[in-house]
Amino acid sequence: MGFVRFMSSTTGRILRIVAGLALIAVGLLVVGGTGGIILAVVGLVPLAAGLFGFCLFAPLFGASFKGETGS
């Protein structure tokens, strides 16, 4: 449960936001074309997860979708 606890922490949320922004930037600025657009769309998932405070991996570990700190 340490992974879920980390991902639901403030640091984990910031990490997801940064990872999402990085995927979007790489997709649009480096890769380009259809592959870049797909990568940018994939980057929206961790970005949204970080911004809205949910953890997609938490249910796999038996925790709440909102992580351990969710209500």
Buried (B, 14 or more C-beta within 10 A) or exposed (E): EEBBBBBBBEEBBEBBBEBBBEBBEBBBEEBEEEEBEEBBEBBEBBBBBBEEBBBBBBEEBEBBEBBBBEE
